[in-house]
Amino acid sequence: MCPENNKKEECSGHLLAIGDALEVLNGKWKLPIIVALSFGKFRFRDLQREINISPKMLSKELKDLEMQQLVKRTVFDTTPVTVEYSLTEYARTLHDVIEALHNWGMEHRRRVMGKNRAE
């Protein structure tokens, strides 16, 4: 947040950093993919089923997350070829952010659901 007593440059810096973070994690699927992978490695089809996403969209999102150094793709020399996806150590730095989003989401859900029931 940018309190009134902060300089305009400081506020702009905060907004820029938040914008960068949102750019990396944007869209409907990136956070669900990261959350699913935080529970362990997944093969493509298993991940697709876990988060209920189309193969085309999952492929696109995984490529984006690889480019951002958040997901690691490991190819095993088996017949047929096995591909596994996992989080990088860098992605694990998002743990506190994701936990904060989870906690806020749970509280928001309680607040909104409670409010709707009372009306």
N, C-alpha and C positions, 0 to 999 in steps of 0.2 A: 504494500500500500504506500501511497505517497502522501504523507502528512503535509499540512500547509507550510510548516516551517522548513521543509526540505527545499533544496535548490532545484530548479527546473531540470538541470543536467542529471542530478541524482534520480529524480523521478523517471526521466527518460531512460536511464540505465536500467532501472527496475523493470520498466515496461518492455524494453528490448530483450532482457534476459527471459522474462516470462513468455514473450512472443516466440523466442527461440525454442523454449521447452515445448510450448504448445504446437509449434510447427513439426517437431520430431514425433510427438505423441498424438497428432491430430487424427481425426476420423473415428469411425465406430469400432474398428477392429484391432488397432494396435495395442491398446491397453488390455483387452481380453486375451490376446495372444501372449503378451508378456506375463500376465497373471497365470495363465494356464502353464506356461513354461517354467514359472517359478516353483511349480510342484514337481518338476522333473522333465526329462527328455521325452520328446514325442516324435513319432513318425508322422509323415504328412497326413495320411488318411485319419489317423487317430486324433491328431490336432484338429482336423477339419470337423470330425464328429463331435469332439469335445466342445467346440465353440459354435457349431452349427453355421458354418460359413461356406460359400461356394469355393470350389477348387481354384477358379480363376482369381478371385479376390484374395484368397489365402496366399497364393503364389506371389501376387503383387505385393501384399503387405509384408510377407517374409523377406522378399528382396529389399524392400525399403528398410526394414529393421536390420538386415545384414549391412546395408550401406551405412547405417547410423551406428554400427558396431554394437548393437544390442542383442542380436541373435547370431548364433554360430550354426552353420550347416556342415554336418559331417557325413561324408559318403564312405560307405563300407564296401570293400571289394568282395561282394557276395553274389550269388546267382539266385534270384535276380538281385540287382543292386539295392542296397538298403541305404536310406537317407534318414538321418536323425537331426532334429532341431533342438537346441538348448540355448539357455541364456548365457551371455558372456559375463565375466566379472563386472564389467562396466555397467551392464544392465542391472546388476544387483544393487548398484548405488541408488536405484529408483525405489528400493524397498520402503523407505520412510515416506516418500511421496505417495506411493500406492496405498500404504497403510493409512495415511492421513485422508486420502480420498475415500477409502472404505469407511472409515469412522464417520466422516462428514456425511457420506451417502446414507449410512444407516440412521444417523440422527435426523437427517432431512426427511427420509422416508417416514420415520416415526412422527415427526412434526406434521408433515403434510397429511399422512393417513389419519392421524389423530384429529387434525383439523377438519378433514372431510367427513369423518364420522359424526362430529359434533354438529355439523350444519344440517 
